[in-house]
């Protein structure tokens, strides 16, 4: 090998080593490091009742971008569900519901695998080692925006359950789709911060 070839081979090897270290560093970063960050200094804050697609929501130490929103109306009751950019342990997306029924309430939901023996509408449902009692059921009209995977408007049927300590369980069916089950935990409003999307 002549001198030029030796330098060329050495340069390629150095490049591969640097690329390997960069890839290892990128993969080693935690998922939290790769999540969207709120504007520097905390920036402006928004009331959770006014969340919009693109806003950044901080829940405890976790930060999420809002991918889509579903606004629901049933008679005089109105509430919203906001799809967050983070997958839960079952491969579904976490979502934050915001309601005033009549008290202001925030619930963080994640999908739950549905046991074939669990029936929406039963007086008591067992799931994840907890016993949930029926709370309410009904049908609401919805409008959707952002990346939701639903038609822009339609109907949603639901059965809601509660367990001691603030735990929630819901069955929801949008349009003609089958029932989906989710478990939720009530959040303290002080632990949720909303940063408006840039320019809002």
Z-matrix of the N, CA and C atoms (Angstrom, degrees):
N
C 1 1.452
C 2 1.519 1 109.29
N 3 1.330 2 115.07 1 138.14
C 4 1.458 3 118.54 2 176.70
C 5 1.529 4 109.56 3 -87.07
N 6 1.308 5 117.97 4 174.70
C 7 1.466 6 123.59 5 -176.00
C 8 1.520 7 112.96 6 -61.79
N 9 1.331 8 118.22 7 -39.22
C 10 1.468 9 121.85 8 -178.56
C 11 1.523 10 110.51 9 -65.34
N 12 1.307 11 117.02 10 -43.97
C 13 1.465 12 121.00 11 179.84
C 14 1.523 13 110.23 12 -64.54
N 15 1.322 14 117.24 13 -40.08
C 16 1.462 15 121.32 14 179.18
C 17 1.525 16 110.52 15 -61.80
N 18 1.341 17 117.18 16 -45.32
C 19 1.466 18 120.59 17 178.29
C 20 1.525 19 111.22 18 -64.05
N 21 1.315 20 117.80 19 -38.98
C 22 1.464 21 122.11 20 -179.84
C 23 1.531 22 110.42 21 -64.56
N 24 1.319 23 117.45 22 -46.21
C 25 1.470 24 121.63 23 178.89
C 26 1.526 25 109.86 24 -63.97
N 27 1.329 26 117.97 25 -44.02
C 28 1.469 27 121.61 26 179.51
C 29 1.527 28 110.50 27 -62.18
N 30 1.334 29 116.79 28 -40.51
C 31 1.470 30 120.71 29 179.04
C 32 1.520 31 111.37 30 -63.75
N 33 1.333 32 116.91 31 -41.37
C 34 1.470 33 120.86 32 177.93
C 35 1.524 34 110.89 33 -63.36
N 36 1.326 35 117.16 34 -42.37
C 37 1.464 36 120.68 35 179.49
C 38 1.526 37 111.35 36 -63.54
N 39 1.327 38 116.64 37 -43.25
C 40 1.468 39 120.26 38 177.66
C 41 1.529 40 109.62 39 -61.73
N 42 1.330 41 117.82 40 -42.35
C 43 1.464 42 121.89 41 178.54
C 44 1.519 43 111.82 42 -61.00
N 45 1.326 44 117.32 43 -42.59
C 46 1.465 45 121.04 44 178.36
C 47 1.523 46 111.62 45 -64.48
N 48 1.334 47 117.10 46 -40.69
C 49 1.465 48 120.63 47 178.83
C 50 1.528 49 110.13 48 -63.74
N 51 1.326 50 117.70 49 -45.18
C 52 1.471 51 121.58 50 179.38
C 53 1.526 52 109.97 51 -62.50
N 54 1.341 53 117.38 52 -44.21
C 55 1.467 54 120.72 53 179.11
C 56 1.527 55 110.58 54 -62.49
N 57 1.329 56 117.46 55 -39.59
C 58 1.467 57 121.39 56 178.41
C 59 1.517 58 111.91 57 -62.43
N 60 1.343 59 116.71 58 -44.42
C 61 1.467 60 119.97 59 178.06
C 62 1.531 61 111.12 60 -64.50
N 63 1.324 62 116.92 61 -40.43
C 64 1.470 63 120.18 62 179.38
C 65 1.527 64 110.64 63 -63.28
N 66 1.336 65 117.11 64 -43.19
C 67 1.458 66 120.92 65 179.13
C 68 1.526 67 110.82 66 -64.30
N 69 1.328 68 116.62 67 -43.51
C 70 1.466 69 120.39 68 178.62
C 71 1.531 70 110.00 69 -62.04
N 72 1.316 71 118.75 70 -41.74
C 73 1.469 72 122.04 71 178.89
C 74 1.528 73 110.06 72 -62.03
N 75 1.354 74 117.05 73 -45.35
C 76 1.471 75 121.22 74 -177.97
C 77 1.521 76 110.75 75 -62.62
N 78 1.322 77 117.49 76 -46.13
C 79 1.463 78 120.94 77 -179.89
C 80 1.518 79 111.79 78 -67.12
N 81 1.323 80 117.33 79 -28.65
C 82 1.455 81 121.69 80 -178.35
C 83 1.518 82 114.01 81 -77.49
N 84 1.317 83 116.42 82 -16.88
C 85 1.464 84 118.65 83 178.44
C 86 1.515 85 108.89 84 -64.63
N 87 1.303 86 116.79 85 143.56
C 88 1.463 87 119.60 86 178.94
C 89 1.522 88 109.63 87 -73.02
N 90 1.330 89 115.54 88 158.79
C 91 1.464 90 120.44 89 178.74
C 92 1.523 91 110.34 90 -59.75
N 93 1.343 92 116.55 91 -33.14
C 94 1.467 93 119.57 92 -179.89
C 95 1.518 94 111.25 93 -63.48
N 96 1.351 95 117.47 94 -33.35
C 97 1.459 96 120.66 95 179.16
C 98 1.523 97 111.67 96 -67.49
N 99 1.338 98 117.07 97 -26.67
C 100 1.464 99 120.63 98 -177.02
C 101 1.521 100 112.44 99 -93.55
N 102 1.337 101 117.60 100 -6.19
C 103 1.459 102 120.35 101 -179.95
C 104 1.518 103 110.12 102 -75.15
N 105 1.335 104 116.32 103 159.58
C 106 1.463 105 119.12 104 177.77
C 107 1.524 106 110.59 105 -60.77
N 108 1.292 107 115.86 106 145.32
C 109 1.456 108 121.02 107 -179.60
C 110 1.528 109 109.46 108 -109.31
N 111 1.333 110 117.07 109 145.58
C 112 1.455 111 118.65 110 175.44
C 113 1.518 112 110.13 111 -67.19
N 114 1.321 113 114.98 112 164.27
C 115 1.460 114 118.67 113 179.40
C 116 1.518 115 110.03 114 -60.71
N 117 1.328 116 116.31 115 150.03
C 118 1.465 117 121.06 116 -175.64
C 119 1.520 118 110.84 117 -56.93
N 120 1.338 119 114.39 118 144.66
C 121 1.461 120 120.73 119 178.42
C 122 1.509 121 113.52 120 73.39
N 123 1.325 122 117.83 121 10.47
C 124 1.455 123 119.99 122 179.87
C 125 1.508 124 111.81 123 88.47
N 126 1.340 125 117.32 124 -33.08
C 127 1.461 126 121.11 125 175.92
C 128 1.516 127 113.27 126 57.33
N 129 1.318 128 113.61 127 -162.61
C 130 1.448 129 121.89 128 178.85
C 131 1.521 130 110.26 129 -67.73
N 132 1.309 131 116.76 130 153.08
C 133 1.465 132 120.85 131 176.57
C 134 1.512 133 109.10 132 -122.84
N 135 1.319 134 114.68 133 151.85
C 136 1.462 135 120.57 134 -177.52
C 137 1.527 136 108.80 135 -123.55
N 138 1.309 137 116.03 136 144.97
C 139 1.459 138 122.79 137 174.03
C 140 1.532 139 107.81 138 -63.43
N 141 1.338 140 118.97 139 132.00
C 142 1.468 141 120.50 140 -179.91
C 143 1.527 142 113.60 141 -55.78
N 144 1.341 143 117.62 142 -23.38
C 145 1.469 144 120.54 143 178.03
C 146 1.520 145 111.80 144 -71.15
N 147 1.344 146 116.93 145 -9.40
C 148 1.470 147 120.99 146 -177.87
C 149 1.529 148 112.21 147 -117.76
N 150 1.326 149 118.37 148 21.13
C 151 1.470 150 121.74 149 179.84
C 152 1.521 151 110.06 150 -57.26
N 153 1.340 152 115.45 151 140.12
C 154 1.465 153 122.37 152 177.19
C 155 1.523 154 109.53 153 -127.69
N 156 1.332 155 115.64 154 159.95
C 157 1.463 156 121.09 155 176.28
C 158 1.528 157 108.48 156 -57.74
N 159 1.328 158 116.84 157 133.19
C 160 1.458 159 122.46 158 -179.57
C 161 1.516 160 114.12 159 98.02
N 162 1.335 161 117.47 160 -17.13
C 163 1.462 162 120.00 161 177.32
C 164 1.528 163 109.88 162 -63.80
N 165 1.326 164 115.58 163 157.70
C 166 1.462 165 122.22 164 175.64
C 167 1.529 166 107.21 165 -105.43
N 168 1.342 167 116.05 166 128.48
C 169 1.461 168 121.63 167 -178.91
C 170 1.523 169 108.77 168 -115.86
N 171 1.324 170 116.22 169 126.49
C 172 1.464 171 121.67 170 174.67
C 173 1.521 172 107.84 171 -103.80
N 174 1.338 173 115.44 172 124.67
C 175 1.461 174 121.75 173 176.71
C 176 1.519 175 106.01 174 -123.46
N 177 1.324 176 116.17 175 107.00
C 178 1.462 177 119.53 176 -173.59
C 179 1.516 178 109.01 177 62.64
N 180 1.336 179 117.10 178 -125.69
C 181 1.465 180 121.94 179 -179.91
C 182 1.524 181 112.88 180 -92.50
N 183 1.329 182 118.31 181 -2.88
C 184 1.472 183 121.54 182 -176.58
C 185 1.528 184 110.65 183 -96.50
N 186 1.335 185 115.59 184 145.88
C 187 1.463 186 122.23 185 179.82
C 188 1.523 187 108.87 186 -122.99
N 189 1.337 188 116.43 187 132.01
C 190 1.459 189 121.86 188 -177.79
C 191 1.526 190 110.22 189 -132.69
N 192 1.326 191 116.39 190 149.01
C 193 1.463 192 121.07 191 168.50
C 194 1.525 193 107.31 192 -95.62
N 195 1.327 194 116.43 193 145.96
C 196 1.467 195 121.35 194 177.64
C 197 1.524 196 108.07 195 -85.75
N 198 1.347 197 117.11 196 116.22
C 199 1.472 198 123.15 197 -178.22
C 200 1.522 199 112.34 198 -85.18
N 201 1.323 200 116.10 199 -31.35
C 202 1.458 201 119.68 200 -177.36
C 203 1.511 202 110.21 201 -166.41
N 204 1.325 203 115.67 202 163.22
C 205 1.464 204 120.78 203 -178.73
C 206 1.519 205 110.03 204 -135.81
N 207 1.322 206 115.15 205 144.93
C 208 1.465 207 122.59 206 174.62
C 209 1.522 208 106.15 207 -122.65
N 210 1.315 209 116.59 208 122.40
C 211 1.465 210 121.34 209 178.03
C 212 1.522 211 107.15 210 -106.71
N 213 1.334 212 115.75 211 128.36
C 214 1.462 213 121.38 212 -173.45
C 215 1.520 214 111.29 213 -119.71
N 216 1.339 215 115.31 214 146.36
C 217 1.459 216 122.02 215 178.80
C 218 1.524 217 107.82 216 -136.86
N 219 1.331 218 115.54 217 130.31
C 220 1.463 219 121.65 218 173.51
C 221 1.524 220 106.77 219 -138.67
N 222 1.333 221 116.08 220 106.18
C 223 1.460 222 119.84 221 -175.48
C 224 1.514 223 109.60 222 60.01
N 225 1.341 224 116.68 223 -124.22
C 226 1.468 225 120.21 224 179.69
C 227 1.527 226 112.79 225 -88.97
N 228 1.342 227 118.25 226 -4.37
C 229 1.462 228 121.73 227 -177.84
C 230 1.518 229 111.31 228 -89.32
N 231 1.328 230 115.54 229 137.46
C 232 1.466 231 122.36 230 177.11
C 233 1.523 232 108.34 231 -133.33
N 234 1.321 233 115.39 232 138.82
C 235 1.461 234 119.93 233 175.19
C 236 1.520 235 108.89 234 -153.20
N 237 1.319 236 115.86 235 170.48
C 238 1.469 237 120.55 236 -178.19
C 239 1.517 238 109.64 237 -136.27
N 240 1.330 239 114.75 238 150.45
C 241 1.459 240 122.07 239 172.73
C 242 1.518 241 107.00 240 -125.63
N 243 1.331 242 116.47 241 128.83
C 244 1.465 243 122.06 242 -176.83
C 245 1.519 244 109.38 243 -115.30
N 246 1.324 245 115.97 244 120.98
C 247 1.459 246 122.56 245 -179.12
C 248 1.519 247 108.68 246 -79.78
N 249 1.338 248 116.27 247 124.44
C 250 1.461 249 121.86 248 -177.66
C 251 1.523 250 110.43 249 -96.09
N 252 1.324 251 116.45 250 161.49
C 253 1.470 252 121.12 251 -172.86
C 254 1.523 253 114.00 252 -83.61
N 255 1.316 254 118.19 253 16.57
C 256 1.461 255 120.97 254 -174.99
C 257 1.520 256 110.31 255 -117.24
N 258 1.335 257 117.11 256 131.26
C 259 1.459 258 121.14 257 176.60
C 260 1.523 259 109.95 258 -78.68
N 261 1.338 260 116.20 259 141.23
C 262 1.458 261 119.71 260 174.96
C 263 1.528 262 109.38 261 -87.46
N 264 1.313 263 116.86 262 -178.54
C 265 1.470 264 120.69 263 -175.06
C 266 1.520 265 113.34 264 -66.15
N 267 1.326 266 118.51 265 -14.59
C 268 1.466 267 121.60 266 179.89
C 269 1.525 268 112.10 267 -102.29
N 270 1.326 269 117.23 268 7.91
C 271 1.458 270 121.10 269 178.03
C 272 1.517 271 114.37 270 86.12
N 273 1.327 272 117.80 271 0.52
C 274 1.462 273 121.29 272 175.46
C 275 1.517 274 109.59 273 -91.09
N 276 1.296 275 116.42 274 170.17
C 277 1.464 276 120.08 275 178.97
C 278 1.522 277 110.01 276 -93.15
N 279 1.311 278 114.67 277 139.42
C 280 1.461 279 118.89 278 173.16
C 281 1.521 280 107.75 279 -67.92
N 282 1.335 281 115.27 280 152.66
C 283 1.459 282 118.66 281 175.48
C 284 1.519 283 109.48 282 -143.92
N 285 1.300 284 113.95 283 152.00
C 286 1.460 285 121.78 284 -179.53
C 287 1.518 286 107.61 285 -112.34
N 288 1.338 287 116.86 286 122.63
C 289 1.465 288 119.07 287 175.15
C 290 1.521 289 108.75 288 -101.29
N 291 1.322 290 113.98 289 142.64
C 292 1.460 291 122.13 290 -178.97
C 293 1.521 292 106.62 291 -127.24
N 294 1.333 293 116.76 292 118.53
C 295 1.465 294 120.23 293 -176.31
C 296 1.519 295 110.46 294 -140.59
N 297 1.324 296 114.52 295 158.01
C 298 1.461 297 122.26 296 170.00
C 299 1.517 298 105.30 297 -130.48
N 300 1.330 299 116.06 298 96.34
C 301 1.461 300 118.75 299 -171.70
C 302 1.525 301 113.48 300 -139.88
N 303 1.299 302 121.99 301 69.65
C 304 1.460 303 128.01 302 -13.65
C 305 1.522 304 112.28 303 -82.12
N 306 1.345 305 118.28 304 -15.10
C 307 1.466 306 120.15 305 -179.26
C 308 1.527 307 110.38 306 -84.08
N 309 1.325 308 116.22 307 150.40
C 310 1.463 309 122.35 308 177.64
C 311 1.521 310 108.88 309 -64.88
N 312 1.345 311 116.62 310 131.06
C 313 1.462 312 120.71 311 -176.23
C 314 1.521 313 110.73 312 -144.09
N 315 1.338 314 115.60 313 133.28
C 316 1.466 315 123.08 314 174.63
C 317 1.520 316 107.64 315 -116.59
N 318 1.337 317 116.71 316 131.88
C 319 1.465 318 121.22 317 178.47
C 320 1.521 319 108.18 318 -132.98
N 321 1.336 320 116.27 319 131.05
C 322 1.461 321 121.94 320 174.12
C 323 1.521 322 107.47 321 -96.33
N 324 1.343 323 115.87 322 121.04
C 325 1.465 324 122.86 323 -175.92
C 326 1.515 325 110.81 324 -108.66
N 327 1.338 326 115.56 325 148.77
C 328 1.459 327 120.64 326 166.89
C 329 1.518 328 108.30 327 -140.16
N 330 1.331 329 115.04 328 150.48
C 331 1.458 330 119.96 329 -176.43
C 332 1.520 331 109.92 330 -62.22
N 333 1.319 332 115.35 331 152.72
C 334 1.463 333 121.32 332 178.70
C 335 1.518 334 108.10 333 -131.71
N 336 1.331 335 117.38 334 137.18
C 337 1.459 336 118.55 335 177.25
C 338 1.523 337 109.35 336 -64.60
N 339 1.318 338 116.56 337 134.08
C 340 1.461 339 119.99 338 -175.69
C 341 1.519 340 110.68 339 -95.06
N 342 1.313 341 114.75 340 120.82
C 343 1.456 342 121.60 341 174.42
C 344 1.527 343 107.10 342 -74.28
N 345 1.321 344 116.96 343 136.09
C 346 1.469 345 121.00 344 -177.95
C 347 1.523 346 112.06 345 -60.88
N 348 1.339 347 117.58 346 -21.37
C 349 1.461 348 119.83 347 -178.99
C 350 1.526 349 112.40 348 -84.40
N 351 1.329 350 117.64 349 -10.48
C 352 1.466 351 121.50 350 -179.89
C 353 1.525 352 108.43 351 -84.06
N 354 1.331 353 115.93 352 124.18
C 355 1.457 354 120.86 353 -175.13
C 356 1.521 355 111.25 354 -116.13
N 357 1.347 356 117.97 355 123.91
C 358 1.462 357 119.33 356 174.61
C 359 1.527 358 109.80 357 -61.02
N 360 1.315 359 116.69 358 135.38
C 361 1.455 360 121.30 359 178.70
C 362 1.517 361 113.72 360 100.07
N 363 1.331 362 118.14 361 -11.88
C 364 1.467 363 120.82 362 177.54
C 365 1.530 364 109.05 363 -66.62
N 366 1.337 365 118.31 364 151.11
C 367 1.468 366 119.78 365 -178.81
C 368 1.524 367 113.65 366 -63.82
N 369 1.353 368 116.92 367 -34.68
C 370 1.462 369 121.87 368 179.71
C 371 1.519 370 108.14 369 -135.80
N 372 1.344 371 116.11 370 137.98
C 373 1.464 372 121.89 371 179.55
C 374 1.522 373 108.32 372 -126.63
N 375 1.336 374 116.59 373 134.82
C 376 1.464 375 122.59 374 175.74
C 377 1.523 376 108.05 375 -101.74
N 378 1.334 377 116.99 376 128.42
C 379 1.465 378 120.57 377 178.29
C 380 1.520 379 109.41 378 -156.02
N 381 1.325 380 116.22 379 132.61
C 382 1.461 381 120.93 380 176.66
C 383 1.513 382 113.70 381 59.28
N 384 1.337 383 117.38 382 31.50
C 385 1.459 384 120.71 383 178.63
C 386 1.518 385 114.37 384 80.66
N 387 1.329 386 117.56 385 8.17
C 388 1.466 387 121.22 386 178.57
C 389 1.520 388 109.66 387 -119.88
N 390 1.310 389 114.49 388 154.38
C 391 1.455 390 121.49 389 176.10
C 392 1.527 391 108.00 390 -107.72
N 393 1.331 392 116.35 391 122.30
C 394 1.464 393 122.54 392 -178.00
C 395 1.526 394 109.33 393 -111.13
N 396 1.325 395 116.46 394 135.98
C 397 1.462 396 121.88 395 177.51
C 398 1.522 397 110.25 396 -101.89
N 399 1.342 398 115.38 397 143.64
C 400 1.466 399 121.14 398 179.93
C 401 1.523 400 109.41 399 -57.71
N 402 1.334 401 116.29 400 137.34
C 403 1.463 402 121.58 401 179.68
C 404 1.527 403 111.25 402 -116.68
N 405 1.335 404 116.50 403 -50.40
C 406 1.464 405 120.52 404 179.67
C 407 1.520 406 109.50 405 -164.84
N 408 1.326 407 115.10 406 162.81
C 409 1.464 408 120.58 407 174.42
C 410 1.519 409 107.76 408 -149.82
N 411 1.330 410 115.65 409 162.12
C 412 1.452 411 119.30 410 -179.73
C 413 1.511 412 111.80 411 173.40
N 414 1.323 413 113.99 412 -165.04
C 415 1.462 414 121.41 413 178.65
C 416 1.523 415 107.84 414 -139.48
N 417 1.319 416 115.94 415 131.21
C 418 1.466 417 121.35 416 -177.92
C 419 1.521 418 109.69 417 -123.60
N 420 1.323 419 115.60 418 157.57
C 421 1.463 420 121.38 419 172.20
C 422 1.518 421 106.55 420 -94.07
N 423 1.339 422 116.26 421 145.24
C 424 1.461 423 119.22 422 -179.27
C 425 1.521 424 111.26 423 -131.55
N 426 1.339 425 114.56 424 156.50
C 427 1.465 426 122.91 425 166.08
C 428 1.525 427 105.92 426 -127.62
N 429 1.331 428 116.01 427 138.90
C 430 1.462 429 121.05 428 -175.68
C 431 1.516 430 110.56 429 -119.68
N 432 1.332 431 115.79 430 147.80
C 433 1.464 432 121.49 431 175.09
C 434 1.522 433 108.59 432 -142.14
N 435 1.322 434 116.14 433 154.25
C 436 1.458 435 120.67 434 179.97
C 437 1.514 436 111.87 435 82.69
N 438 1.336 437 115.89 436 -160.36
C 439 1.472 438 122.75 437 -176.94
C 440 1.519 439 109.91 438 -88.55
N 441 1.318 440 116.26 439 86.58
C 442 1.461 441 122.03 440 -175.61
C 443 1.524 442 111.79 441 -112.56
N 444 1.321 443 117.43 442 -36.48
C 445 1.459 444 120.15 443 -176.20
C 446 1.515 445 112.86 444 86.53
N 447 1.335 446 117.13 445 19.26
C 448 1.460 447 122.30 446 177.30
C 449 1.520 448 109.43 447 -119.70
N 450 1.330 449 115.96 448 163.72
C 451 1.461 450 119.28 449 170.93
C 452 1.531 451 107.16 450 -64.53
N 453 1.339 452 118.40 451 157.54
C 454 1.469 453 119.94 452 -176.74
C 455 1.529 454 114.35 453 -59.61
N 456 1.340 455 117.54 454 -25.24
C 457 1.463 456 119.94 455 177.67
C 458 1.523 457 108.97 456 -153.04
N 459 1.326 458 115.25 457 160.38
C 460 1.460 459 119.87 458 -179.39
C 461 1.512 460 110.32 459 167.32
N 462 1.335 461 115.32 460 -156.71
C 463 1.457 462 120.58 461 -179.79
C 464 1.526 463 110.32 462 -119.86
N 465 1.320 464 114.50 463 153.96
C 466 1.458 465 121.85 464 178.07
C 467 1.527 466 108.02 465 -135.16
N 468 1.329 467 116.65 466 126.60
C 469 1.465 468 122.67 467 174.73
C 470 1.526 469 108.04 468 -97.32
N 471 1.324 470 116.69 469 148.57
C 472 1.468 471 118.94 470 -178.53
C 473 1.523 472 111.97 471 -150.02
N 474 1.327 473 115.04 472 155.70
C 475 1.463 474 125.17 473 169.06
C 476 1.519 475 105.50 474 -133.66
N 477 1.329 476 117.20 475 120.87
C 478 1.464 477 121.84 476 -178.48
C 479 1.526 478 110.95 477 -109.48
N 480 1.332 479 114.72 478 141.37
C 481 1.460 480 122.91 479 -179.61
C 482 1.520 481 109.46 480 -130.44
N 483 1.341 482 115.16 481 156.30
C 484 1.461 483 120.36 482 178.23
C 485 1.517 484 110.41 483 -135.31
N 486 1.331 485 114.38 484 151.45
C 487 1.467 486 121.64 485 175.51
C 488 1.522 487 107.76 486 -128.06
N 489 1.323 488 117.85 487 160.42
C 490 1.465 489 120.06 488 178.34
C 491 1.530 490 111.20 489 -56.72
N 492 1.323 491 115.77 490 147.68
C 493 1.458 492 120.90 491 176.72
C 494 1.515 493 114.38 492 87.36
N 495 1.327 494 118.07 493 9.35
C 496 1.466 495 120.02 494 176.44
C 497 1.509 496 115.37 495 93.10
N 498 1.332 497 118.68 496 1.74
C 499 1.473 498 120.49 497 179.60
C 500 1.523 499 110.22 498 -71.65
N 501 1.318 500 115.29 499 144.44
C 502 1.464 501 122.39 500 -179.16
C 503 1.523 502 109.76 501 -126.97
N 504 1.320 503 115.55 502 153.96
C 505 1.460 504 122.76 503 173.34
C 506 1.517 505 106.23 504 -141.89
N 507 1.329 506 116.93 505 136.47
C 508 1.455 507 119.47 506 178.84
C 509 1.516 508 110.74 507 -137.74
N 510 1.315 509 114.69 508 149.74
C 511 1.461 510 123.01 509 168.45
C 512 1.519 511 105.41 510 -116.11
N 513 1.326 512 117.19 511 129.55
C 514 1.464 513 121.26 512 179.53
C 515 1.517 514 109.20 513 -133.15
N 516 1.332 515 115.43 514 143.32
C 517 1.466 516 121.44 515 175.93
C 518 1.525 517 107.44 516 -136.82
N 519 1.330 518 116.09 517 117.34
C 520 1.463 519 121.78 518 179.66
C 521 1.519 520 109.43 519 -93.76
N 522 1.336 521 116.15 520 127.69
C 523 1.461 522 120.21 521 179.75
C 524 1.518 523 110.19 522 59.18
N 525 1.335 524 115.66 523 -130.19
C 526 1.467 525 121.31 524 -179.46
C 527 1.524 526 112.44 525 -93.66
N 528 1.326 527 118.00 526 4.60
C 529 1.472 528 121.35 527 -178.66
C 530 1.525 529 110.49 528 -68.36
N 531 1.324 530 115.62 529 160.43
C 532 1.463 531 120.90 530 178.60
C 533 1.520 532 111.59 531 -75.89
N 534 1.321 533 115.33 532 174.75
C 535 1.455 534 121.71 533 -178.25
C 536 1.520 535 111.23 534 -70.60
N 537 1.325 536 115.60 535 137.56
C 538 1.462 537 122.78 536 170.79
C 539 1.516 538 107.00 537 -118.27
N 540 1.319 539 115.85 538 142.59
C 541 1.461 540 120.68 539 -177.40
C 542 1.524 541 109.38 540 -113.06
N 543 1.334 542 116.20 541 142.23
C 544 1.464 543 120.98 542 177.47
C 545 1.522 544 108.92 543 -142.58
N 546 1.336 545 114.87 544 148.46
C 547 1.460 546 121.33 545 174.70
C 548 1.522 547 108.34 546 -109.13
N 549 1.327 548 115.88 547 143.64
C 550 1.455 549 119.50 548 -178.44
C 551 1.511 550 112.75 549 -137.06
N 552 1.327 551 114.13 550 158.26
C 553 1.463 552 121.62 551 175.31
C 554 1.517 553 108.18 552 -126.81
N 555 1.323 554 114.92 553 132.66
C 556 1.464 555 120.29 554 176.46
C 557 1.507 556 109.99 555 -64.79
N 558 1.324 557 116.07 556 140.91
C 559 1.461 558 121.57 557 -179.95
C 560 1.517 559 110.43 558 -110.60
N 561 1.306 560 115.22 559 149.69
C 562 1.457 561 121.75 560 171.59
C 563 1.525 562 106.47 561 -78.56
N 564 1.308 563 117.64 562 126.45
C 565 1.461 564 121.54 563 -178.25
C 566 1.514 565 113.55 564 -55.39
N 567 1.346 566 117.74 565 -29.41
C 568 1.461 567 120.58 566 179.46
C 569 1.525 568 112.01 567 -69.86
N 570 1.334 569 117.53 568 -18.32
C 571 1.460 570 121.24 569 -179.48
C 572 1.513 571 113.70 570 -91.73
N 573 1.345 572 116.90 571 5.36
C 574 1.472 573 121.45 572 -178.89
C 575 1.522 574 108.75 573 -121.27
N 576 1.337 575 116.41 574 124.45
C 577 1.464 576 121.94 575 178.15
C 578 1.518 577 108.38 576 -124.22
N 579 1.329 578 116.23 577 133.76
C 580 1.466 579 121.61 578 -179.95
C 581 1.519 580 108.79 579 -114.74
N 582 1.339 581 115.98 580 125.99
C 583 1.459 582 122.33 581 176.15
C 584 1.524 583 107.58 582 -108.19
N 585 1.347 584 117.82 583 121.19
C 586 1.465 585 119.74 584 -179.05
C 587 1.520 586 111.64 585 -60.79
N 588 1.331 587 114.96 586 150.87
C 589 1.462 588 119.62 587 174.87
C 590 1.515 589 108.41 588 -62.38
N 591 1.298 590 116.28 589 156.79
C 592 1.460 591 121.47 590 -178.30
C 593 1.518 592 110.30 591 -54.74
N 594 1.314 593 116.32 592 129.86
C 595 1.456 594 121.07 593 176.29
C 596 1.508 595 114.48 594 88.29
N 597 1.352 596 118.95 595 0.26
C 598 1.472 597 120.32 596 179.89
C 599 1.505 598 110.43 597 -90.53
